[in-house]
Every structure is written in structure tokens, then in C-alpha cells.
Amino acid sequence: MIAYIFIFLLLTAYLFYRLTTRFSVRSPNDVFPFLLNLDTELLNGTFHPEAEEHFRNKLSPKEFKKVQWKRIHLALHYCNKLSNNARVFLGWTRYERAVNWSALEPELQEEIHSLRDVCIQCLHSSLVMRLTLRWWLVRMAIAPFVQPPTFETLISLGSADMISFYQKARELAEGFSLIYGSDYHKKLVEAL
């Protein structure tokens, strides 16, 4: 019972911290400086189980565990970058809805709705991936005698969906950025 209370208090403190210290308003000028460059080919390659099969067949079981450990960390790194960018885009949609909504044409309003929805989907699927990957690291650390987990499992959990949600969010953000001019669009594309 005490453990549950402690966890509840810890989560409450974390949520309070996040709510009180979050970025206030993400105007269009606050978008590209906060984006993290993310190579989608490397992202796809990290989560693709084919690379894992190559390592499994080529390396000894001990070496494969070391490589898989690093791949899990790399996948977490990409999930964090992907989540960061989705949160930045989501903040941008909030700004557009709060400040520019009445000035936007219905097609652009629909684009903002689509961007918001796909960012939320991306964040949810990324959370599932990060929790799974962190659990794998814990499992590998406390049970080193067990076979390392396989990235094939992540497909059923939605890793491909997460990547496609991110790519869709990126496309929508790039398209929407054109309303701020070609220079702004260019800066956004370079940041991604």
C-alpha cells in the first residue's frame, strides 16, 4: 500500500513539474529551432527485424546480445527524437488554433486537425515503444541467461505504425509551413 502511495505521489509530482515548466506558447518561430534531425531511413533500419536476423546469423550469441543491447538503446534514442518532434508539431497546432484559427481557410484548418491527430497517434505509439524497449533493457539486465528480445515483436506492437504516423506528421508540417513562406519552409525542412 505504501508503495502505491509513493508511486502516486511521484507521478503527481512529475505531472505537476511537466505542467508548470512546459513550453508556454509555440509560435511558428519556435518550431524549427526545437526540432531534432531524424533520418527516416536510419529510423526504419533500426526497427526493421531483417537487420536483427543478419546479426543473429553472423554473430555468436554473446556478441549478438551486446549488439541487441545497443540496438535497443538506439531505438530508444530514435523514439525520443520522434516524440520530441511530434510534441513540437503538437504545440504548433495549439498555437494555430488559439491565435490564427479564424484567419485560416477551412482546408488549412483541416490540415491543422490532421496534424494534431497524427501527432497524438505518434506520441501514443512512441510511448508504447519506449515502455517496451525499457522493459527489454531491464529484462536483459536482470536475466542475462534469457534470449534477447526480438524486434519482430515490436511490429505487432505498432513500430511500423509509429514510423508512418511520424512520416505523415512530417509531411503535414512541411505542407502547412508553406503558408509562412518559402524561407520558413526551407528552414523547417532543413531542421527535420
Helices and strands as residue ranges (DSSP letters): H 2-21, G 28-30, G 32-34, H 40-47, H 49-58, H 61-95, I 96-100, G 101-103, H 106-142, H 152-157, H 159-177, G 178-180, H 182-191
